[in-house]
Amino acid sequence: MSNISGVIKSIRNFMRNDRGLNGDAQRLEQLGWMLFLKIFDSREEIMELEEENYQSPIPEHLKWKNWAADAEGITGDALLDFVNNTLFPELQTLEIPVDGSRMAFLIRETFLGNNNYMKSGTIMRKVLTKVHEIGFNSTKDKHLFGNIYEGLLKELQSAGKSGEFYTPRGVTQFMCDIIAPKLGETMLDPACGTGGFLTAVIEAMKTQRKKVEDIEQVAENVRGFEVKPLPLTLCAVNLLLHGIDEPNILEHDTLATQLTDIKKAQQVDIILANPPFGGVLPNAPKVNAKYQTRETADLFLLYIIRYLKTGGRAAIVLPDGSLTGEGVKARIREKWLTDCNLHTIVRLPNSVFKPYATVATNLLFFTKGKPTKEIWYYEHQLPKGQKSYSKTRPIRVQEFDGLKKWWNKRVENEQAWKVPIEVIQKRGWDLDIKNPNEAKEEELPSSAEVLKRLKKSFAESQGLLAEIEGALK
């Protein structure tokens, strides 16, 4: 199938004609569970050939190939009845095998959190037929669809509140490149959204594999938590597209776990995350009274520190508001800089997450186990001639090339400066430090000042002319 973009366009056009679907986010959610079943069906075709005693977690009558694959198959009200009263209820109560199959659990969680919104069984049949045209066992088609799927996820940025689930690809790739995951290391994203950080780490580790079993190790070691059903489904599809047959992701509220319940066995080598910020929990988890807060960004920071092994490294996204503030916010930052070496803060323009969010954000890189002695700041600048980032002109990973060159040979310049910990302590652990080396633009005089200078200049000229005239007489 070469015209995959045309297939997706047809699917979206069909969906726009169904009165049960409202908005891009809902259409993508609907497409999500269909793609999940279709891609898993394609993977099962291979697993059935490779494993003599392969047992599918999905009952035979619910497999994609037995109800969705036939273009002339079940349609209309009969199709709606099957989806609403058989497919969803049975997958939502799917029995988990005694071996604890992660895939069976993920299928159940996916359908527990999803719904069928479509009202027309005839339109649904058209959509299913188009989805089935995509060949997920073809490397070329899979790659092409992967790029298109990334574009669909990107559209979440402008789909109401769903933008919180997507971090621009340029940002996730840069953070992953700097952290440099190694095969065998464990990684966690405690708010994984649609899986941007997970897939970046998976691809980085896959390049290091030496045997087939290494992929199984990657699938086990790369983990994600997500509290909302829509991004969890989209994340599962994303990981399946990246060759992970049993994604290690859970529908789980990271902040629902008591901080002290996180044991060493659950700690990881790497954390990459863009945790939710700007939220306030009505019932915050209990933490040390000294750090008790209801703000999500501050709570996630405490949990990230806890989930990280000693010697583990992290890269996270935080807004300016998490870098400053007194009281409990300052005490959390003090703990952070005492328990971890926060060695680098990359300051981003405030349009990186536009239109979902327009607040200024930062990329923070730290290692757990040693206190911070100094922090390097680097101010990322917009491309020359560009006033802001947008949906059509997003931040690109290539823009970080200069920063990557600077990373291992650090010098202060107009974009980079360092601050010793003593200065930060005196500031009450305030990390919102502006660029002291930024080239200052020449301040233009006001109109009144220009007129005043002109009058003075004219007066001096008149005086000089009078002197010259007098000398000539």
Kinemage of the C-alpha trace (Angstrom):
@kinemage 1
@onewidth
@group {chain A} dominant
@subgroup {mainchain}
@vectorlist {calphas} color= white
{ca met a 1} P 0.000 0.000 0.000
{ca ser a 2} L 1.823 3.104 -1.245
{ca asn a 3} L -0.881 5.721 -0.771
{ca ile a 4} L -1.199 5.476 3.005
{ca ser a 5} L -1.758 9.213 3.389
{ca gly a 6} L -4.711 8.893 1.003
{ca val a 7} L -6.129 6.042 3.080
{ca ile a 8} L -5.911 8.111 6.270
{ca lys a 9} L -7.525 11.063 4.515
{ca ser a 10} L -10.425 8.830 3.419
{ca ile a 11} L -10.829 7.479 6.962
{ca arg a 12} L -11.009 10.984 8.404
{ca asn a 13} L -13.516 12.085 5.776
{ca phe a 14} L -15.726 9.086 6.573
{ca met a 15} L -15.529 9.831 10.290
{ca arg a 16} L -16.525 13.465 9.807
{ca asn a 17} L -19.853 12.223 8.438
{ca asp a 18} L -20.663 10.203 11.561
{ca arg a 19} L -22.872 12.169 13.944
{ca gly a 20} L -21.426 10.392 16.978
{ca leu a 21} L -17.927 11.817 16.515
{ca asn a 22} L -17.160 15.368 17.574
{ca gly a 23} L -13.729 16.896 17.024
{ca asp a 24} L -10.282 15.620 16.050
{ca ala a 25} L -9.441 14.239 19.491
{ca gln a 26} L -12.533 12.010 19.525
{ca arg a 27} L -11.946 10.850 15.945
{ca leu a 28} L -8.367 9.965 16.825
{ca glu a 29} L -9.554 8.070 19.910
{ca gln a 30} L -11.945 6.085 17.712
{ca leu a 31} L -9.201 5.358 15.201
{ca gly a 32} L -6.867 4.438 18.058
{ca trp a 33} L -8.623 1.281 19.248
{ca met a 34} L -9.150 0.143 15.650
{ca leu a 35} L -5.459 0.550 14.834
{ca phe a 36} L -4.556 -1.197 18.077
{ca leu a 37} L -6.517 -4.311 17.067
{ca lys a 38} L -5.373 -4.215 13.441
{ca ile a 39} L -1.663 -3.834 14.277
{ca phe a 40} L -1.855 -6.527 16.952
{ca asp a 41} L -3.550 -8.834 14.455
{ca ser a 42} L -0.685 -8.235 12.000
{ca arg a 43} L 1.863 -9.002 14.715
{ca glu a 44} L 0.002 -12.196 15.632
{ca glu a 45} L 0.313 -13.432 12.053
{ca ile a 46} L 4.080 -13.408 12.507
{ca met a 47} L 4.031 -14.795 16.056
{ca glu a 48} L 1.853 -17.718 14.957
{ca leu a 49} L 4.517 -18.638 12.370
{ca glu a 50} L 7.454 -18.178 14.713
{ca glu a 51} L 6.027 -19.796 17.863
{ca glu a 52} L 4.673 -23.327 17.534
{ca asn a 53} L 2.431 -23.116 20.615
{ca tyr a 54} L 1.500 -19.448 20.407
{ca gln a 55} L -1.667 -18.637 22.370
{ca ser a 56} L -3.485 -15.418 21.512
{ca pro a 57} L -4.886 -13.387 24.422
{ca ile a 58} L -7.872 -12.431 22.215
{ca pro a 59} L -10.765 -14.922 21.765
{ca glu a 60} L -11.095 -16.171 18.185
{ca his a 61} L -14.401 -14.418 17.404
{ca leu a 62} L -12.985 -11.056 18.553
{ca lys a 63} L -9.850 -11.139 16.427
{ca trp a 64} L -9.675 -8.421 13.801
{ca lys a 65} L -9.376 -10.907 10.948
{ca asn a 66} L -12.650 -12.579 11.918
{ca trp a 67} L -14.971 -9.552 12.078
{ca ala a 68} L -13.274 -6.452 10.620
{ca ala a 69} L -11.094 -7.670 7.748
{ca asp a 70} L -13.819 -8.598 5.246
{ca ala a 71} L -15.021 -5.571 3.240
{ca glu a 72} L -18.258 -7.463 2.501
{ca gly a 73} L -18.678 -8.601 6.091
{ca ile a 74} L -20.894 -7.507 8.943
{ca thr a 75} L -22.133 -3.916 8.595
{ca gly a 76} L -24.920 -1.503 9.569
{ca asp a 77} L -26.834 -2.070 12.805
{ca ala a 78} L -25.459 -5.605 13.115
{ca leu a 79} L -21.889 -4.224 13.184
{ca leu a 80} L -22.785 -1.586 15.768
{ca asp a 81} L -24.466 -4.246 17.899
{ca phe a 82} L -21.392 -6.490 17.706
{ca val a 83} L -18.966 -3.682 18.610
{ca asn a 84} L -21.077 -2.221 21.422
{ca asn a 85} L -22.460 -5.402 22.954
{ca thr a 86} L -19.842 -8.066 22.221
{ca leu a 87} L -16.409 -6.663 21.297
{ca phe a 88} L -16.120 -3.969 23.951
{ca pro a 89} L -17.775 -5.838 26.873
{ca glu a 90} L -15.744 -9.003 26.314
{ca leu a 91} L -12.402 -7.226 25.855
{ca gln a 92} L -13.144 -5.056 28.898
{ca thr a 93} L -13.483 -8.240 30.974
{ca leu a 94} L -10.726 -10.181 29.222
{ca glu a 95} L -9.340 -12.928 31.410
{ca ile a 96} L -5.675 -12.535 32.265
{ca pro a 97} L -3.784 -15.856 31.767
{ca val a 98} L -2.043 -17.430 34.744
{ca asp a 99} L 1.312 -16.498 33.214
{ca gly a 100} L 0.325 -12.838 33.722
{ca ser a 101} L 0.407 -11.921 30.028
{ca arg a 102} L 1.163 -8.213 29.826
{ca met a 103} L -0.546 -7.979 26.449
{ca ala a 104} L -3.825 -9.395 27.754
{ca phe a 105} L -3.728 -6.897 30.584
{ca leu a 106} L -2.996 -4.020 28.189
{ca ile a 107} L -5.847 -5.052 25.856
{ca arg a 108} L -8.257 -5.085 28.777
{ca glu a 109} L -7.038 -1.719 30.070
{ca thr a 110} L -7.253 -0.210 26.586
{ca phe a 111} L -10.880 -1.178 26.109
{ca leu a 112} L -11.893 -0.370 29.675
{ca gly a 113} L -10.860 3.201 29.000
{ca asn a 114} L -12.343 3.551 25.512
{ca asn a 115} L -15.766 3.764 23.928
{ca asn a 116} L -17.308 3.383 20.522
{ca tyr a 117} L -18.731 6.790 19.655
{ca met a 118} L -19.770 6.012 16.092
{ca lys a 119} L -23.520 5.918 15.378
{ca ser a 120} L -23.457 4.626 11.814
{ca gly a 121} L -22.527 0.986 11.267
{ca thr a 122} L -22.312 1.656 7.530
{ca ile a 123} L -19.697 4.376 7.994
{ca met a 124} L -17.858 2.198 10.502
{ca arg a 125} L -17.621 -0.571 7.892
{ca lys a 126} L -16.054 1.885 5.426
{ca val a 127} L -13.524 2.964 8.072
{ca leu a 128} L -12.638 -0.617 9.048
{ca thr a 129} L -12.124 -1.577 5.395
{ca lys a 130} L -9.736 1.356 4.897
{ca val a 131} L -7.797 0.574 8.087
{ca his a 132} L -7.415 -3.026 6.898
{ca glu a 133} L -5.777 -1.826 3.669
{ca ile a 134} L -2.676 -0.717 5.607
{ca gly a 135} L -0.079 -3.495 5.645
{ca phe a 136} L 1.622 -3.383 9.024
{ca asn a 137} L 3.839 -6.347 8.221
{ca ser a 138} L 5.412 -4.447 5.341
{ca thr a 139} L 8.489 -2.573 6.559
{ca lys a 140} L 7.951 0.195 4.005
{ca asp a 141} L 4.251 0.637 4.786
{ca lys a 142} L 4.918 0.463 8.502
{ca his a 143} L 7.551 3.185 8.263
{ca leu a 144} L 5.311 5.388 6.137
{ca phe a 145} L 2.390 4.939 8.496
{ca gly a 146} L 4.660 5.614 11.484
{ca asn a 147} L 5.455 9.050 10.071
{ca ile a 148} L 1.784 9.737 9.357
{ca tyr a 149} L 0.832 8.564 12.849
{ca glu a 150} L 3.369 10.968 14.339
{ca gly a 151} L 1.591 13.714 12.420
{ca leu a 152} L -1.770 12.611 13.826
{ca leu a 153} L -0.384 12.722 17.355
{ca lys a 154} L 1.068 16.152 16.690
{ca glu a 155} L -2.418 17.397 15.866
{ca leu a 156} L -3.344 16.799 19.494
{ca gln a 157} L -1.524 20.049 20.265
{ca ser a 158} L -4.452 21.962 18.824
{ca ala a 159} L -7.191 19.518 19.856
{ca gly a 160} L -8.398 21.265 23.007
{ca lys a 161} L -6.937 19.945 26.253
{ca ser a 162} L -5.489 16.903 24.492
{ca gly a 163} L -2.344 18.898 23.666
{ca glu a 164} L -0.966 17.946 27.064
{ca phe a 165} L -0.361 14.412 25.780
{ca tyr a 166} L 2.121 15.357 23.058
{ca thr a 167} L 5.657 16.723 23.401
{ca pro a 168} L 7.199 18.056 20.152
{ca arg a 169} L 9.381 15.454 18.453
{ca gly a 170} L 12.354 17.821 18.296
{ca val a 171} L 12.304 18.179 22.103
{ca thr a 172} L 11.903 14.459 22.895
{ca gln a 173} L 14.667 13.492 20.464
{ca phe a 174} L 17.121 16.084 21.775
{ca met a 175} L 16.536 15.078 25.404
{ca cys a 176} L 17.001 11.423 24.504
{ca asp a 177} L 20.186 12.177 22.534
{ca ile a 178} L 21.707 13.958 25.530
{ca ile a 179} L 20.712 11.268 28.057
{ca ala a 180} L 22.092 8.589 25.651
{ca pro a 181} L 20.228 5.453 26.870
{ca lys a 182} L 22.263 2.254 26.895
{ca leu a 183} L 20.968 -1.212 26.126
{ca gly a 184} L 20.193 -2.939 29.427
{ca glu a 185} L 19.288 0.223 31.303
{ca thr a 186} L 15.809 0.713 32.736
{ca met a 187} L 13.781 3.780 31.775
{ca leu a 188} L 10.529 5.280 33.036
{ca asp a 189} L 8.240 8.064 31.889
{ca pro a 190} L 5.768 8.574 34.769
{ca ala a 191} L 3.402 10.621 32.572
{ca cys a 192} L 4.037 9.023 29.181
{ca gly a 193} L 1.160 10.515 27.151
{ca thr a 194} L 1.318 9.155 23.608
{ca gly a 195} L 4.794 7.680 24.140
{ca gly a 196} L 7.158 10.198 22.541
{ca phe a 197} L 9.949 9.692 25.083
{ca leu a 198} L 9.412 5.921 25.186
{ca thr a 199} L 9.760 5.536 21.415
{ca ala a 200} L 12.837 7.776 21.315
{ca val a 201} L 14.542 5.583 23.933
{ca ile a 202} L 13.403 2.371 22.222
{ca glu a 203} L 14.902 3.469 18.898
{ca ala a 204} L 18.156 4.497 20.609
{ca met a 205} L 18.450 1.107 22.316
{ca lys a 206} L 17.482 -0.853 19.189
{ca thr a 207} L 20.533 0.527 17.375
{ca gln a 208} L 22.714 -1.166 20.033
{ca arg a 209} L 21.120 -4.637 19.850
{ca lys a 210} L 23.293 -7.615 18.969
{ca lys a 211} L 20.765 -10.447 19.151
{ca val a 212} L 17.006 -10.949 18.788
{ca glu a 213} L 16.528 -11.321 22.551
{ca asp a 214} L 17.764 -7.759 23.054
{ca ile a 215} L 14.431 -6.413 21.753
{ca glu a 216} L 12.619 -8.378 24.455
{ca gln a 217} L 14.892 -6.758 27.010
{ca val a 218} L 14.109 -3.297 25.604
{ca ala a 219} L 10.371 -4.050 25.773
{ca glu a 220} L 10.730 -5.052 29.426
{ca asn a 221} L 12.991 -2.187 30.490
{ca val a 222} L 11.220 0.784 28.862
{ca arg a 223} L 8.201 1.607 31.014
{ca gly a 224} L 5.463 4.184 31.098
{ca phe a 225} L 2.555 5.266 33.302
{ca glu a 226} L -0.433 7.176 31.950
{ca val a 227} L -3.590 8.053 33.850
{ca lys a 228} L -5.907 8.777 30.890
{ca pro a 229} L -7.308 6.171 28.470
{ca leu a 230} L -6.962 8.110 25.189
{ca pro a 231} L -3.188 8.687 25.356
{ca leu a 232} L -2.652 5.177 26.741
{ca thr a 233} L -4.309 3.677 23.653
{ca leu a 234} L -2.384 5.976 21.308
{ca cys a 235} L 0.820 5.137 23.175
{ca ala a 236} L 0.175 1.396 22.813
{ca val a 237} L -0.277 1.829 19.048
{ca asn a 238} L 2.899 3.917 18.926
{ca leu a 239} L 4.942 1.213 20.661
{ca leu a 240} L 3.493 -1.560 18.493
{ca leu a 241} L 4.554 0.457 15.452
{ca his a 242} L 8.075 0.567 16.896
{ca gly a 243} L 8.260 -3.219 17.126
{ca ile a 244} L 7.361 -3.663 20.807
{ca asp a 245} L 4.925 -6.593 20.877
{ca glu a 246} L 4.173 -6.315 24.588
{ca pro a 247} L 4.417 -2.637 25.618
{ca asn a 248} L 5.307 -2.195 29.285
{ca ile a 249} L 2.829 0.607 29.917
{ca leu a 250} L 0.137 0.881 32.557
{ca glu a 251} L -2.973 2.965 33.061
{ca his a 252} L -1.731 4.290 36.354
{ca asp a 253} L -1.834 7.573 38.249
{ca thr a 254} L 1.752 8.148 39.360
{ca leu a 255} L 0.634 10.523 42.113
{ca ala a 256} L -1.827 7.965 43.524
{ca thr a 257} L 1.070 5.926 44.909
{ca gln a 258} L 2.387 7.015 48.291
{ca leu a 259} L 5.912 8.326 47.869
{ca thr a 260} L 7.280 6.051 50.606
{ca asp a 261} L 5.796 2.982 48.861
{ca ile a 262} L 8.258 3.335 45.975
{ca lys a 263} L 10.979 0.811 46.784
{ca lys a 264} L 14.480 0.372 45.377
{ca ala a 265} L 13.343 -2.471 43.128
{ca gln a 266} L 11.081 0.003 41.296
{ca gln a 267} L 13.809 2.587 40.737
{ca val a 268} L 15.238 3.100 37.245
{ca asp a 269} L 18.420 4.252 35.531
{ca ile a 270} L 16.774 6.900 33.351
{ca ile a 271} L 13.745 9.154 33.533
{ca leu a 272} L 12.574 11.247 30.598
{ca ala a 273} L 9.346 13.134 31.162
{ca asn a 274} L 7.169 16.138 30.479
{ca pro a 275} L 5.013 15.928 33.619
{ca pro a 276} L 1.669 17.739 33.807
{ca phe a 277} L 2.068 21.284 35.054
{ca gly a 278} L -0.332 24.020 35.991
{ca gly a 279} L -2.646 21.605 37.811
{ca val a 280} L -3.743 21.529 41.439
{ca leu a 281} L -4.945 18.260 42.971
{ca pro a 282} L -7.998 18.360 45.258
{ca asn a 283} L -6.585 15.450 47.270
{ca ala a 284} L -2.812 15.443 47.071
{ca pro a 285} L -0.829 12.336 48.068
{ca lys a 286} L 0.790 12.480 51.456
{ca val a 287} L 4.495 13.223 51.371
{ca asn a 288} L 6.923 14.488 53.977
{ca ala a 289} L 5.114 17.371 55.726
{ca lys a 290} L 7.998 19.647 54.781
{ca tyr a 291} L 7.201 19.147 51.078
{ca gln a 292} L 3.408 18.761 51.184
{ca thr a 293} L 1.820 20.465 48.174
{ca arg a 294} L -1.085 20.085 45.740
{ca glu a 295} L 0.679 21.428 42.630
{ca thr a 296} L 1.205 18.668 40.065
{ca ala a 297} L 4.549 19.884 38.683
{ca asp a 298} L 6.106 20.065 42.176
{ca leu a 299} L 4.693 16.670 43.168
{ca phe a 300} L 5.970 15.019 39.987
{ca leu a 301} L 9.427 16.396 40.713
{ca leu a 302} L 9.416 14.663 44.122
{ca tyr a 303} L 8.255 11.401 42.536
{ca ile a 304} L 10.845 11.588 39.769
{ca ile a 305} L 13.617 11.995 42.335
{ca arg a 306} L 12.233 9.017 44.243
{ca tyr a 307} L 11.941 6.776 41.165
{ca leu a 308} L 15.516 7.507 40.088
{ca lys a 309} L 18.338 5.203 41.188
{ca thr a 310} L 21.437 6.635 42.831
{ca gly a 311} L 23.618 7.485 39.848
{ca gly a 312} L 20.562 7.566 37.597
{ca arg a 313} L 20.062 10.444 35.213
{ca ala a 314} L 17.013 12.399 34.179
{ca ala a 315} L 15.828 14.991 31.677
{ca ile a 316} L 12.483 16.664 32.295
{ca val a 317} L 10.396 19.587 31.056
{ca leu a 318} L 9.278 22.176 33.609
{ca pro a 319} L 7.698 25.639 33.288
{ca asp a 320} L 9.304 28.793 34.685
{ca gly a 321} L 6.827 28.698 37.559
{ca ser a 322} L 8.473 25.558 38.953
{ca leu a 323} L 11.868 27.271 39.069
{ca thr a 324} L 10.773 30.007 41.432
{ca gly a 325} L 8.447 30.622 44.385
{ca glu a 326} L 8.822 30.618 48.151
{ca gly a 327} L 7.732 28.300 50.941
{ca val a 328} L 7.190 24.657 50.009
{ca lys a 329} L 8.269 25.298 46.394
{ca ala a 330} L 11.650 26.556 47.622
{ca arg a 331} L 12.019 23.594 50.007
{ca ile a 332} L 11.347 21.131 47.173
{ca arg a 333} L 13.990 22.817 45.024
{ca glu a 334} L 16.437 22.710 47.949
{ca lys a 335} L 15.868 18.939 48.287
{ca trp a 336} L 16.280 18.540 44.535
{ca leu a 337} L 19.594 20.408 44.418
{ca thr a 338} L 20.821 18.638 47.555
{ca asp a 339} L 19.943 15.109 46.421
{ca cys a 340} L 20.810 15.621 42.751
{ca asn a 341} L 23.341 17.348 40.554
{ca leu a 342} L 21.217 19.659 38.424
{ca his a 343} L 23.982 20.442 35.983
{ca thr a 344} L 22.132 22.021 33.031
{ca ile a 345} L 19.017 24.090 32.394
{ca val a 346} L 18.055 24.786 28.783
{ca arg a 347} L 15.687 27.754 28.585
{ca leu a 348} L 13.157 27.501 25.747
{ca pro a 349} L 11.093 30.218 24.046
{ca asn a 350} L 7.516 30.392 25.311
{ca ser a 351} L 5.984 29.219 22.022
{ca val a 352} L 7.452 25.685 21.937
{ca phe a 353} L 4.200 24.111 23.164
{ca lys a 354} L 1.923 26.531 21.332
{ca pro a 355} L -1.064 26.458 20.964
{ca tyr a 356} L -1.632 24.078 23.906
{ca ala a 357} L 0.509 26.191 26.246
{ca thr a 358} L 2.318 29.491 25.817
{ca val a 359} L 4.237 29.589 29.101
{ca ala a 360} L 8.021 29.647 29.036
{ca thr a 361} L 9.459 26.164 29.611
{ca asn a 362} L 12.824 24.630 30.451
{ca leu a 363} L 14.662 21.356 29.866
{ca leu a 364} L 16.415 20.248 33.044
{ca phe a 365} L 19.162 17.627 33.154
{ca phe a 366} L 20.306 16.093 36.435
{ca thr a 367} L 21.934 13.063 38.043
{ca lys a 368} L 20.888 11.653 41.409
{ca gly a 369} L 23.368 11.001 44.194
{ca lys a 370} L 25.577 14.086 44.414
{ca pro a 371} L 24.616 17.663 45.321
{ca thr a 372} L 24.641 20.476 42.798
{ca lys a 373} L 27.757 22.679 42.839
{ca glu a 374} L 27.003 24.848 39.848
{ca ile a 375} L 24.349 25.071 37.161
{ca trp a 376} L 24.926 25.860 33.534
{ca tyr a 377} L 22.174 27.737 31.733
{ca tyr a 378} L 21.758 27.738 27.977
{ca glu a 379} L 19.242 29.957 26.220
{ca his a 380} L 17.781 28.302 23.124
{ca gln a 381} L 16.956 30.893 20.494
{ca leu a 382} L 14.405 30.922 17.730
{ca pro a 383} L 15.720 30.352 14.202
{ca lys a 384} L 16.854 33.559 12.547
{ca gly a 385} L 13.916 35.470 11.125
{ca gln a 386} L 11.299 33.398 12.982
{ca lys a 387} L 9.187 35.225 15.586
{ca ser a 388} L 7.667 32.165 17.259
{ca tyr a 389} L 6.990 28.455 16.918
{ca ser a 390} L 3.649 27.303 15.577
{ca lys a 391} L 1.772 24.241 14.357
{ca thr a 392} L 3.245 24.665 10.875
{ca arg a 393} L 6.708 25.718 12.094
{ca pro a 394} L 7.488 23.575 15.167
{ca ile a 395} L 10.799 23.298 16.944
{ca arg a 396} L 13.125 20.864 15.109
{ca val a 397} L 15.844 18.644 16.568
{ca gln a 398} L 18.399 20.149 14.138
{ca glu a 399} L 18.063 23.460 15.975
{ca phe a 400} L 19.861 21.883 18.948
{ca asp a 401} L 23.023 21.097 16.950
{ca gly a 402} L 24.831 24.147 18.329
{ca leu a 403} L 23.879 23.198 21.882
{ca lys a 404} L 25.130 19.637 21.324
{ca lys a 405} L 28.520 20.963 20.179
{ca trp a 406} L 28.691 23.231 23.236
{ca trp a 407} L 27.625 20.467 25.647
{ca asn a 408} L 31.031 18.832 26.142
{ca lys a 409} L 33.114 22.012 25.665
{ca arg a 410} L 31.283 24.526 27.794
{ca val a 411} L 32.182 28.181 27.687
{ca glu a 412} L 30.212 31.236 28.680
{ca asn a 413} L 28.870 33.266 25.787
{ca glu a 414} L 25.795 35.273 24.810
{ca gln a 415} L 23.647 32.133 25.130
{ca ala a 416} L 25.346 30.310 28.011
{ca trp a 417} L 26.223 31.206 31.574
{ca lys a 418} L 26.887 29.357 34.836
{ca val a 419} L 25.771 30.064 38.374
{ca pro a 420} L 27.448 28.642 41.525
{ca ile a 421} L 25.209 26.986 44.113
{ca glu a 422} L 26.072 29.652 46.683
{ca val a 423} L 24.339 32.287 44.548
{ca ile a 424} L 21.266 30.084 44.203
{ca gln a 425} L 21.155 29.478 47.957
{ca lys a 426} L 21.226 33.222 48.606
{ca arg a 427} L 18.343 33.634 46.155
{ca gly a 428} L 16.203 31.261 48.248
{ca trp a 429} L 16.848 28.399 45.791
{ca asp a 430} L 15.296 30.460 43.003
{ca leu a 431} L 16.404 28.999 39.649
{ca asp a 432} L 14.703 31.545 37.385
{ca ile a 433} L 17.925 33.346 36.487
{ca lys a 434} L 17.915 35.539 33.403
{ca asn a 435} L 20.742 35.626 30.880
{ca pro a 436} L 23.364 38.108 32.127
{ca asn a 437} L 25.390 37.879 28.884
{ca glu a 438} L 22.612 38.613 26.455
{ca ala a 439} L 23.544 41.247 23.922
{ca lys a 440} L 21.666 44.399 24.867
{ca glu a 441} L 19.797 46.143 22.115
{ca glu a 442} L 20.577 49.813 21.807
{ca glu a 443} L 17.782 51.739 23.461
{ca leu a 444} L 16.158 54.076 20.964
{ca pro a 445} L 15.362 57.615 22.176
{ca ser a 446} L 11.773 58.764 22.448
{ca ser a 447} L 10.230 61.179 19.904
{ca ala a 448} L 10.457 64.001 22.426
{ca glu a 449} L 14.147 63.299 22.988
{ca val a 450} L 14.787 63.244 19.221
{ca leu a 451} L 13.115 66.666 18.826
{ca lys a 452} L 15.106 68.055 21.747
{ca arg a 453} L 18.370 66.838 20.206
{ca leu a 454} L 17.413 68.261 16.788
{ca lys a 455} L 16.632 71.695 18.292
{ca lys a 456} L 19.962 71.683 20.091
{ca ser a 457} L 21.772 70.651 16.911
{ca phe a 458} L 20.017 73.376 14.857
{ca ala a 459} L 20.875 75.989 17.479
{ca glu a 460} L 24.533 74.963 17.438
{ca ser a 461} L 24.540 75.058 13.632
{ca gln a 462} L 23.008 78.534 13.594
{ca gly a 463} L 25.628 79.761 16.050
{ca leu a 464} L 28.435 78.292 13.958
{ca leu a 465} L 27.041 79.875 10.772
{ca ala a 466} L 26.831 83.246 12.526
{ca glu a 467} L 30.496 82.989 13.585
{ca ile a 468} L 31.574 82.112 10.046
{ca glu a 469} L 29.497 84.955 8.621
{ca gly a 470} L 31.081 87.414 11.063
{ca ala a 471} L 34.588 86.310 10.182
{ca leu a 472} L 33.955 86.888 6.483
{ca lys a 473} L 32.887 90.523 6.897
